[in-house]
Amino acid sequence: MVIFLYGEDPWRKKQKLNQLKERFIRDIDPSKLNLATISPADLQEETLRSRILAQPFLARKRLVILQNFFSEGRKKTLAEILLKTCKDIGENTILIIDENSSKPKTWKNSDARALWEYLEKEAMTEEFKPFYGLKLEAVIEKQAKQVGLEIERSACSLLALFCGSDLGATEQELTKLAAFKAGTGQSTSGPPRVLSEDVKKVCISSPERSIFEFLDAFGAKDMRQLSTRLEEQLSESDPLQLMSRIIGHLRALLLVSSKGSSGSQALRLHPFQLKKIQTQVRHWNKFELKKLLFKFMALDFAIKRGLAGDGRVQLTTTLLRTLLQKQPTRATT
């Protein structure tokens, strides 16, 4: 039997993998002697086939887990060997191919492509796509219950915005929140309730809160707030990191400005964050977004190659000069 688990949601995929391992240990081999894991570092042409097809010891079956073969395996011939091995697997071997990526859009290795397509058709296959929006929040609410918490909707939205679709990160943050709520000594009849202020206090660091506020001011062209937040950001973070966040925000604004609702869907942002982008885009037109994005990408290139002098000065000058030039134009329209 061959099982193919793949996708860009490692947390949910790990939950599935753990279920399969626990079932194997419970029903087939409590000793765990027939449970093997092959990492990318262990991949060898000479031994891959024999390690998978080895006979079980004092049990009906073996369970072999092959990790990240496609994303981290380097030797071209290994894909051909693995494909032949998969075709030869009998009833006494369970092979789980555990892959932390989605199907590539382009292939450099034709043998790897043939293997993937074989697995899609012949293996028990399950893809784990990242969750967004309400689906993501529903999982976060379940995670909160698992650590003995209730989480209000606004706090759940904020945590989803902070962690993105990384459910492993949300699980870690909820564990921290559970410890925090236990330490407050609050006596309630039910589970402790997590509020937005708890998420801000425990999960979101001061620099991270500051970057959210900076991008809000930037998107809204709030020059007073922007100047204040820019000083904070430049004192707390590297200019290249800030540049990356600005470029990403500009791309999001440009996509919504150019494509409308289809651009909004392509962004796959949390609804709370998407609503902000849709509000902010009213302050811009497509031409100025393209122009500013080009300027920042050029500046990013120059700073990385040491061609722009002091990165903080150049970033501040480019940002404020460009936005200030646009203010009179908007006032007269």
C-alpha positions in Angstrom: 0.0 0.0 0.0 1.2 3.5 -0.9 -0.2 6.6 0.8 0.7 10.1 -0.6 0.2 13.0 1.7 1.2 16.4 0.4 0.4 20.1 0.5 1.4 23.4 2.1 -0.5 23.0 5.4 2.1 21.0 7.4 0.1 21.2 10.6 -3.0 19.4 9.3 -0.8 17.0 7.3 1.1 16.1 10.5 -2.2 15.4 12.3 -3.1 12.9 9.6 0.4 11.3 9.6 0.2 10.9 13.4 -3.2 9.3 13.1 -1.8 6.7 10.6 1.2 6.0 12.8 -0.9 5.6 16.0 -3.2 3.2 14.2 -0.3 1.2 12.9 1.3 1.0 16.4 -2.1 0.1 18.0 -3.3 -2.5 15.5 -0.1 -4.0 14.0 3.1 -3.4 15.9 3.0 -2.0 19.4 6.8 -2.6 19.6 7.4 0.0 16.9 10.2 -2.3 15.5 8.7 -2.1 12.1 8.3 1.6 11.9 10.9 3.4 9.8 11.5 7.0 8.7 13.7 7.9 5.7 14.7 11.6 5.6 16.2 13.3 2.5 19.7 13.1 4.0 19.3 9.3 4.1 18.4 8.9 0.4 20.9 6.6 -1.4 20.4 5.0 -4.8 22.0 1.7 -3.5 19.7 1.3 -0.4 16.4 3.1 -1.1 14.7 0.1 -2.6 15.9 -2.4 0.0 15.0 0.0 2.9 11.4 0.2 1.7 10.9 -3.4 0.7 12.6 -5.1 3.7 10.5 -7.8 5.3 8.7 -7.1 8.6 10.1 -8.5 11.9 7.7 -10.4 14.1 4.7 -8.5 12.6 2.4 -8.6 9.6 3.6 -5.3 8.1 6.1 -2.5 8.1 5.3 1.2 8.0 7.9 3.3 6.1 7.6 7.1 6.0 9.6 8.8 3.2 9.9 12.6 3.9 10.0 15.4 1.4 11.3 13.3 -1.5 10.3 15.8 -4.1 11.3 19.1 -2.5 14.6 18.0 -0.9 15.7 14.9 -2.9 18.6 15.8 -5.2 19.5 12.9 -7.3 17.6 12.5 -10.6 17.8 8.7 -10.7 16.1 8.3 -7.3 12.7 9.1 -8.7 13.0 6.3 -11.3 14.1 3.9 -8.5 11.2 5.0 -6.2 8.6 4.6 -9.0 9.7 1.0 -9.7 9.7 0.3 -5.9 6.2 1.7 -5.5 5.0 -0.6 -8.2 6.6 -3.6 -6.5 5.2 -2.9 -3.0 3.2 -5.9 -1.6 0.7 -6.3 1.2 3.4 -6.4 3.9 4.6 -2.9 3.4 2.8 0.5 4.0 4.8 3.3 2.4 3.8 6.9 3.3 5.3 9.6 1.1 5.1 12.7 3.2 5.7 15.9 1.1 5.6 19.5 2.4 4.8 21.1 -0.9 2.1 21.3 -3.5 2.4 19.9 -7.1 5.1 21.9 -9.0 3.8 23.9 -11.9 7.0 23.1 -13.9 9.3 20.1 -13.7 13.1 19.9 -14.2 13.0 16.2 -13.6 10.8 14.1 -15.9 11.2 11.0 -13.7 9.9 13.0 -10.7 6.9 14.2 -12.7 6.2 10.6 -13.8 6.4 9.5 -10.1 4.0 12.2 -8.9 1.5 11.5 -11.6 1.7 7.8 -10.8 1.0 8.5 -7.1 -2.0 10.7 -8.0 -3.5 7.8 -9.9 -2.5 4.8 -8.0 -1.8 5.8 -4.4 -4.2 6.8 -1.6 -3.7 10.5 -2.0 -4.7 13.5 0.2 -3.7 17.1 -0.4 -3.6 19.6 2.4 -4.2 23.1 1.1 -3.8 26.1 3.4 -7.0 27.4 5.0 -8.0 31.0 4.7 -10.8 33.1 6.2 -13.7 31.5 8.0 -12.3 27.9 7.5 -9.0 29.0 9.1 -10.8 30.6 12.0 -12.9 27.5 12.6 -9.7 25.4 13.0 -8.2 28.0 15.4 -11.4 27.8 17.5 -11.0 24.0 17.7 -7.3 24.4 18.6 -8.3 26.8 21.4 -10.8 24.3 22.8 -8.0 21.6 22.8 -5.9 23.8 25.2 -8.9 24.6 27.4 -9.7 28.1 26.0 -12.6 29.9 24.4 -11.6 32.6 21.9 -13.8 35.5 20.9 -14.3 36.2 17.2 -12.3 39.4 17.0 -9.4 37.7 18.8 -9.6 34.7 16.5 -9.5 37.1 13.5 -6.5 38.9 14.9 -4.6 35.7 15.6 -5.3 34.5 12.1 -4.1 37.8 10.7 -0.9 37.6 12.7 -0.1 33.9 12.0 -1.5 33.7 8.5 -2.4 30.1 7.5 0.3 28.6 9.6 -1.7 26.4 12.0 1.4 25.2 13.7 2.1 28.9 14.7 -1.5 29.4 15.9 -1.2 26.2 18.1 2.0 27.6 19.7 0.4 31.0 20.3 -2.7 29.4 21.9 -0.5 27.4 24.2 1.1 30.7 25.3 -2.3 32.3 25.7 -3.4 29.3 27.9 -0.4 29.8 30.2 -1.1 33.5 30.3 -4.8 33.1 31.2 -3.9 30.5 33.9 -1.4 33.0 35.3 -3.9 35.8 35.7 -5.8 33.8 38.3 -9.2 34.8 36.9 -12.0 32.6 38.3 -14.7 31.9 35.7 -17.4 29.2 35.6 -16.3 28.1 32.1 -13.1 28.0 30.1 -10.9 31.2 30.1 -12.0 33.5 27.3 -9.3 35.0 25.0 -9.9 38.6 24.0 -8.3 40.7 21.3 -6.2 42.5 24.0 -4.8 39.2 25.1 -3.6 38.4 21.6 -2.0 41.8 21.3 -0.3 41.5 24.6 0.9 37.9 24.4 1.3 37.0 20.7 2.1 40.2 18.8 5.4 41.8 19.7 5.7 45.6 19.8 7.7 45.7 16.5 5.0 43.6 14.8 2.2 45.8 16.1 4.2 48.8 14.9 4.6 47.4 11.3 0.8 46.8 11.1 0.2 50.4 12.2 2.8 51.6 9.7 1.3 49.7 6.8 -2.2 51.0 7.8 -0.9 54.6 7.7 0.9 54.0 4.5 -2.1 52.5 2.7 -4.4 55.3 3.9 -1.8 58.0 3.1 -2.0 59.3 6.6 1.2 61.4 6.5 1.2 62.3 10.2 0.9 58.7 11.4 3.2 57.6 8.6 6.0 59.9 9.8 5.7 58.7 13.4 5.5 55.0 12.5 8.4 55.3 10.0 10.7 56.5 12.7 9.7 53.6 14.9 10.2 51.1 12.2 13.6 52.4 11.1 14.8 52.3 14.8 13.5 48.7 15.3 14.1 46.9 12.0 16.5 46.6 9.1 15.5 48.9 6.1 15.5 45.9 3.8 13.0 44.1 6.0 10.7 47.2 6.0 11.2 47.5 2.2 10.0 43.9 1.7 6.8 44.6 3.7 6.2 47.9 1.8 6.7 46.1 -1.6 4.3 43.3 -0.6 1.7 45.8 0.5 2.0 47.8 -2.7 1.6 44.6 -4.7 -1.6 43.8 -2.8 -3.0 47.3 -3.4 -2.1 47.1 -7.1 -3.7 43.7 -7.6 -6.9 44.9 -6.0 -6.8 48.2 -8.0 -6.2 46.4 -11.3 -8.3 43.2 -10.9 -11.1 44.2 -8.5 -12.8 41.2 -7.0 -10.7 38.7 -8.9 -7.6 40.3 -7.5 -9.0 40.1 -4.0 -9.6 36.4 -4.4 -6.1 35.8 -5.8 -4.5 37.5 -2.7 -5.9 34.8 -0.3 -5.8 37.2 2.6 -7.7 36.9 5.8 -11.0 38.8 5.4 -10.0 41.3 8.1 -6.8 42.1 6.2 -8.5 42.1 2.8 -11.1 44.6 4.0 -8.3 46.9 5.0 -6.7 46.6 1.5 -10.0 47.3 -0.2 -10.5 50.4 1.9 -7.0 51.7 1.4 -7.0 51.2 -2.4 -9.5 54.0 -2.7 -6.7 56.4 -1.8 -4.6 55.3 -4.8 -4.8 55.0 -8.6 -3.2 52.3 -10.6 -0.6 54.6 -12.2 0.9 55.8 -8.9 0.9 52.3 -7.4 2.9 51.0 -10.4 5.3 53.9 -10.2 5.8 53.6 -6.5 6.2 49.8 -6.7 8.9 50.3 -9.4 10.7 52.9 -7.3 10.9 50.6 -4.2 11.9 47.6 -6.2 14.7 49.6 -7.8 15.8 50.9 -4.4 15.7 47.5 -2.9 18.0 46.3 -5.7 20.4 49.2 -5.2 20.6 48.8 -1.4 21.3 45.1 -1.6 24.2 45.8 -3.9 25.6 48.7 -2.0 24.7 51.3 -4.6 22.3 53.5 -2.6 24.3 54.8 0.3 22.5 54.8 3.7 19.4 52.6 3.2 17.4 54.3 6.0 17.9 57.7 4.5 17.1 56.5 0.9 14.0 54.7 2.1 12.7 57.7 4.1 13.4 60.1 1.2 11.8 58.0 -1.5 8.7 57.2 0.6 7.9 60.7 1.9 8.9 62.6 -1.3 6.7 60.4 -3.4 3.6 60.6 -1.2 4.0 64.3 -0.5 4.1 64.9 -4.2 0.7 63.2 -4.6 -1.1 65.0 -1.8 -1.7 68.3 -3.7 -2.9 66.4 -6.7 -5.5 64.5 -4.7 -6.7 67.7 -3.0 -7.5 69.4 -6.3 -9.4 66.5 -7.9 
